[in-house]
Amino acid sequence: MNIVVCVKQVPDTATERKLRSDDKTLDRDAVDGVVNELDEYAVEEALKLKEAHGGEVTVLSMGPGRATETIRKALAMGADKAVHLSDEALHGSDALSTSYAMAQVLKKIGFDLVILGSESTDARTGVLPAMLAERLGAPQLTLVNKVDVDGSSISVQRLTDYGFDKVEATLPAIVSVVEKINEPRYPSFKGIMAAKKKPVETLAIADAEIAADQVGLGAAWSEVVDFAAAPPRAAGTIVKDEGDGGAKAADFLAAKKFI
């Protein structure tokens, strides 16, 4: 089975993130980049499926040169090879453009199953899996917390507010997973060393037949019009209880429209 896992390098959520002043896009150079947390669960699920059914796991990532750090971690976990879509023309692409670019690469490399995290911690749109499925004409199985593959069919548990739905489809398919699906493995020293020798193919937009006018900031359907730094945190309000503390607290909450 040919499994492709889409991974993304995102700014470390433990640090303060900011936008660039020149084009109002996320300043990825201002903070350390880490692998998107939910994508680690996607890699783990791909490895478990490979162990159970055989095949190959390919990592696909779209991003600048430093995204190779994230790719190498996925390879150290056990993925077999990687494809890195990297081109300055992709800078500023929104979810719609990103889905187009990645779909073009997936058509080029082929797949039986594509696995993604359900969202990224930088944008949190959660729409990429559905967009990829639409562009590729493949079934989408989203918010998945359990996967079973039997030959050319796949069945999953889709997490809902009331429990889960059981959804079935035929391969090839697109799956997005939630953190409840597994526990990602830590890369071993042997895996880290082996990752240095695993093949990573770097593609520019021309290599994947991606039209330049369909990606990048100029092609984005959404834009940041303006932004400002968050104001300093104000000092808290102290309510002294002189027998009427409950009423004072209620009045404060009412004034803030919490009640």
C-alpha positions as CSV (number, residue, x, y, z in Angstrom):
1,M,0.0,0.0,0.0
2,N,1.3,3.4,-1.0
3,I,0.6,5.8,1.9
4,V,1.4,9.5,1.7
5,V,1.5,11.5,4.9
6,C,1.2,15.3,4.6
7,V,3.2,17.1,7.3
8,K,3.7,20.8,8.0
9,Q,6.3,22.8,9.8
10,V,4.6,25.4,12.0
11,P,5.9,28.0,14.5
12,D,6.4,26.7,18.0
13,T,3.2,27.5,19.9
14,A,5.2,28.0,23.1
15,T,6.6,31.2,21.7
16,E,5.0,34.5,20.6
17,R,4.1,34.5,17.0
18,K,3.8,37.6,14.8
19,L,3.1,38.8,11.3
20,R,5.5,40.3,8.9
21,S,5.1,44.0,8.4
22,D,5.8,44.0,4.6
23,D,3.1,41.5,3.4
24,K,1.1,40.7,6.6
25,T,2.0,36.9,6.4
26,L,3.2,34.8,9.3
27,D,6.8,35.5,10.2
28,R,8.2,32.0,10.2
29,D,11.8,33.1,10.6
30,A,11.0,34.9,13.9
31,V,10.5,31.7,15.9
32,D,11.6,28.1,15.9
33,G,9.8,25.7,13.5
34,V,8.4,22.4,14.8
35,V,6.4,19.6,13.2
36,N,2.6,20.2,13.5
37,E,1.5,18.2,16.4
38,L,-1.4,16.5,14.8
39,D,0.8,15.5,11.8
40,E,2.8,13.3,14.2
41,Y,-0.3,11.2,14.8
42,A,-0.8,11.0,11.1
43,V,2.7,9.7,10.6
44,E,2.3,7.1,13.4
45,E,-1.0,5.8,11.9
46,A,0.7,5.4,8.5
47,L,3.5,3.5,10.1
48,K,1.1,1.2,11.9
49,L,-0.8,0.5,8.7
50,K,2.5,-0.2,6.9
51,E,3.5,-2.7,9.7
52,A,0.1,-4.4,9.4
53,H,-0.4,-4.5,5.6
54,G,3.1,-3.7,4.1
55,G,3.8,-1.1,1.6
56,E,5.7,2.3,1.8
57,V,5.2,5.5,3.6
58,T,6.1,8.8,1.8
59,V,6.2,12.1,3.6
60,L,4.9,15.2,1.7
61,S,5.6,18.7,2.9
62,M,5.2,22.1,1.4
63,G,7.3,24.9,2.8
64,P,10.6,26.8,2.7
65,G,14.0,25.1,3.0
66,R,13.9,24.9,6.8
67,A,10.9,22.5,6.5
68,T,13.5,19.8,5.9
69,E,13.9,19.7,9.7
70,T,10.3,18.5,10.0
71,I,10.7,16.1,7.1
72,R,13.7,14.5,8.8
73,K,11.8,13.9,12.0
74,A,9.0,12.1,10.1
75,L,11.7,10.0,8.4
76,A,13.4,9.3,11.8
77,M,10.0,8.0,13.1
78,G,10.1,5.4,10.3
79,A,8.8,6.9,7.0
80,D,10.6,5.5,4.0
81,K,11.1,8.6,1.8
82,A,9.9,12.2,1.4
83,V,8.9,14.8,-1.2
84,H,9.5,18.5,-0.4
85,L,7.6,21.0,-2.4
86,S,9.6,24.2,-2.0
87,D,9.4,27.3,-4.2
88,E,9.4,31.0,-3.4
89,A,6.4,31.4,-5.6
90,L,4.4,29.4,-3.0
91,H,4.9,32.1,-0.3
92,G,1.6,33.5,1.0
93,S,-0.6,30.7,-0.4
94,D,-3.9,30.3,1.4
95,A,-5.6,26.9,2.0
96,L,-7.2,26.9,-1.4
97,S,-3.9,27.5,-3.2
98,T,-2.1,25.0,-0.9
99,S,-4.7,22.3,-1.7
100,Y,-4.2,22.9,-5.4
101,A,-0.4,22.7,-5.2
102,M,-0.4,19.6,-3.0
103,A,-3.0,17.9,-5.1
104,Q,-0.7,18.4,-8.1
105,V,2.1,16.7,-6.3
106,L,-0.1,13.8,-5.2
107,K,-1.2,13.2,-8.7
108,K,2.5,13.1,-9.7
109,I,3.7,10.7,-7.1
110,G,0.5,8.6,-6.8
111,F,-1.1,7.2,-3.6
112,D,-3.5,4.6,-2.2
113,L,-4.1,6.5,1.0
114,V,-3.3,10.1,2.1
115,I,-3.2,10.8,5.8
116,L,-3.2,14.3,7.4
117,G,-3.7,15.8,10.8
118,S,-7.1,17.3,11.2
119,E,-5.7,20.9,11.4
120,S,-2.5,22.8,11.8
121,T,-1.6,24.9,14.8
122,D,-0.7,28.0,12.8
123,A,-3.9,28.5,10.7
124,R,-6.3,26.1,12.3
125,T,-8.7,26.1,9.3
126,G,-9.1,22.3,9.2
127,V,-10.2,22.5,5.6
128,L,-7.2,21.1,3.7
129,P,-8.2,17.4,3.9
130,A,-11.7,18.1,2.4
131,M,-10.2,20.4,-0.3
132,L,-7.6,17.7,-1.3
133,A,-10.4,15.1,-1.5
134,E,-12.4,17.3,-3.8
135,R,-9.5,18.1,-6.1
136,L,-8.4,14.5,-6.3
137,G,-11.9,13.1,-6.7
138,A,-11.3,10.8,-3.7
139,P,-13.5,9.9,-0.7
140,Q,-12.8,12.0,2.4
141,L,-12.8,10.5,5.9
142,T,-12.3,13.3,8.5
143,L,-11.8,13.6,12.2
144,V,-10.8,9.9,12.4
145,N,-9.9,8.1,15.7
146,K,-9.6,4.6,14.3
147,V,-8.7,3.1,10.9
148,D,-9.1,-0.4,9.5
149,V,-8.0,-1.3,6.0
150,D,-9.1,-4.5,4.3
151,G,-7.8,-4.9,0.8
152,S,-9.2,-2.0,-1.3
153,S,-11.7,-0.9,1.4
154,I,-11.2,1.3,4.4
155,S,-13.5,1.8,7.4
156,V,-13.0,4.4,10.1
157,Q,-14.5,5.8,13.3
158,R,-15.3,9.5,12.8
159,L,-15.3,11.4,16.1
160,T,-18.5,13.4,16.8
161,D,-20.0,15.3,19.7
162,Y,-22.2,12.3,20.5
163,G,-19.5,9.6,20.1
164,F,-18.5,8.4,16.7
165,D,-19.8,7.4,13.2
166,K,-18.6,4.4,11.3
167,V,-17.7,5.5,7.8
168,E,-16.6,3.2,4.9
169,A,-15.1,3.9,1.6
170,T,-12.9,2.4,-1.1
171,L,-9.3,3.3,-1.8
172,P,-7.7,5.6,-2.8
173,A,-9.0,7.9,0.0
174,I,-8.1,10.9,2.1
175,V,-8.0,10.6,5.9
176,S,-7.5,13.2,8.6
177,V,-6.9,12.1,12.1
178,V,-7.4,13.4,15.6
179,E,-5.0,13.1,18.6
180,K,-7.1,10.3,20.1
181,I,-6.1,7.8,17.4
182,N,-2.8,6.7,18.7
183,E,0.4,7.7,20.6
184,P,3.2,8.8,18.3
185,R,6.5,7.0,18.8
186,Y,9.7,8.8,19.6
187,P,12.4,8.6,17.0
188,S,15.2,6.2,18.1
189,F,18.9,7.0,17.7
190,K,19.0,4.4,15.0
191,G,16.0,6.0,13.3
192,I,17.6,9.4,13.5
193,M,20.8,8.2,11.9
194,A,18.9,6.2,9.2
195,A,16.9,9.3,8.3
196,K,20.0,11.1,7.1
197,K,20.3,8.5,4.3
198,K,16.7,8.3,3.2
199,P,15.8,10.0,-0.1
200,V,14.2,13.4,-0.1
201,E,13.0,14.7,-3.5
202,T,12.7,18.5,-3.7
203,L,10.2,19.8,-6.3
204,A,9.7,23.3,-7.6
205,I,6.3,24.4,-8.9
206,A,7.4,23.7,-12.5
207,D,8.3,20.1,-11.6
208,A,4.8,19.4,-10.4
209,E,3.1,21.3,-13.2
210,I,1.8,23.9,-10.8
211,A,0.6,27.2,-12.4
212,A,2.4,30.1,-10.9
213,D,-0.7,32.3,-11.1
214,Q,-2.7,29.8,-8.9
215,V,-0.4,30.0,-5.9
216,G,1.3,32.5,-3.7
217,L,0.0,35.7,-2.0
218,G,-1.3,37.2,-5.2
219,A,-3.6,34.2,-5.8
220,A,-4.9,34.0,-2.3
221,W,-8.7,34.3,-1.8
222,S,-8.2,35.6,1.7
223,E,-6.0,38.4,3.0
224,V,-5.0,40.1,6.2
225,V,-6.1,43.7,5.9
226,D,-4.5,45.1,9.0
227,F,-3.1,43.9,12.3
228,A,-1.8,45.3,15.6
229,A,0.1,44.0,18.6
230,A,-2.0,42.7,21.4
231,P,-2.3,45.3,24.2
232,P,-0.4,44.6,27.5
233,R,-2.4,42.6,29.9
234,A,-4.2,44.8,32.4
235,A,-4.1,44.4,36.1
236,G,-6.8,42.3,37.6
237,T,-9.7,43.6,39.6
238,I,-9.6,42.7,43.3
239,V,-13.0,42.2,45.0
240,K,-12.9,42.6,48.8
241,D,-15.5,40.6,50.6
242,E,-17.1,42.7,53.3
243,G,-20.2,40.6,53.5
244,D,-21.2,41.5,49.9
245,G,-18.5,39.8,48.0
246,G,-20.9,37.7,46.0
247,A,-22.9,40.6,44.9
248,K,-19.8,42.6,43.9
249,A,-18.5,39.6,41.9
250,A,-21.8,39.2,40.2
251,D,-21.9,42.9,39.3
252,F,-18.4,42.7,37.8
253,L,-19.3,39.7,35.7
254,A,-22.5,41.4,34.6
255,A,-20.6,44.5,33.6
256,K,-18.3,42.3,31.4
257,K,-21.4,40.6,30.0
258,F,-20.4,37.2,31.2
259,I,-23.7,36.8,32.9
